[in-house]
Amino acid sequence: MLAAAKMLATAWGPRSRRTLDELITEADERFGVTRQSLQSASRRRSLTYARAWVAHQATSLRIASLAHVARTFGRNEASLRESLRLHFP
């Protein structure tokens, strides 16, 4: 039983040691936005793309769930999912 638990723990662990905060900082630098603007209610295309990029990286690298990213940005999970669909098909 211990071997099975160990296998599951490794299989489901994060693929990256990076954190969501590090991804947001990288997005700030990469896209010329601020953390405050990403957390704002603004729907500017540059912000929606940066949010979608963070969500895509976070979910692809298994750093955070889409729901967690949405809460971090104060956004609706469905709208963030739609941005992902538009920007990262």
N, C-alpha and C positions, 0 to 999 in steps of 0.2 A: 504494500500500500504506500509506503514511503517513496518508492521509486516513481509511482504514478503521480503522486502529488508534486514531486520534484519536476517531472516532465511537464506537467500542466503549468507550473509556475514559470518555467523558462519559456514555454510556448506562448504564454499570454502576457509576458512582461513587455515593457516598452522596447521598441527597436532602437530608440535613441535616448541618450542621456540628457539631451537638451530639454529645456523647460518651455512652457508656454510664454513666460515672461521673456525668455531669450528670443523666441520667435517674434514676439511683438516688437522688441527692440530692433531686431533685424529688419522687420517691415518698416519701422520708423526710418531707418537709414536707407533702405532700398527704395522706398516709394516717396520719401520726403514728407512724411506725415508725422503727427505726434500721437502719443498714446491717448491724450485727451480728445483729439479729433476722431480717433478710431472708436472711442467710447461715446461720442456725441450722437445725436439723432440725425445728423446730416446724411443725405443720400447721394452726395457727390460721387460721381463715377470712380474717381481716383480712390476714394475711401472704401467704396463697396468692393473694388478690386483688391485693395490691401487687406480688407477683412477676409475676403474669400481666399486670398493667398495664405493667410495665417491659418484659417480653418482647414484648407487643403493640406498644408504641411503638418498641422497638428494631428489630423486624422490619419493621414498616410503613414506618418512616422509613429503612430500610436502614442502620441504625447498626451493628447486630451481628446475627449469626445466632442462631437459637434455641439451638444447641449452645453458643455462646459465653456467652450469658446463663445457661444451665444450669450451666456450669462456674463462672461468677462467683458464683453462689449456692450452689454445692456440691450441686446437685440433679440428678436424673435428667432427661434431655431428654424422655422419654416422659411423665413426670408433669407437667412444665411444659407440654407440649403439651396434656395433658388439662385442666389449669387454664385454658389459653387457650380451649379448646373450651367449657368450662363458663361462663366469665366473659365471653368476647367471641365469641359465636357468629357 
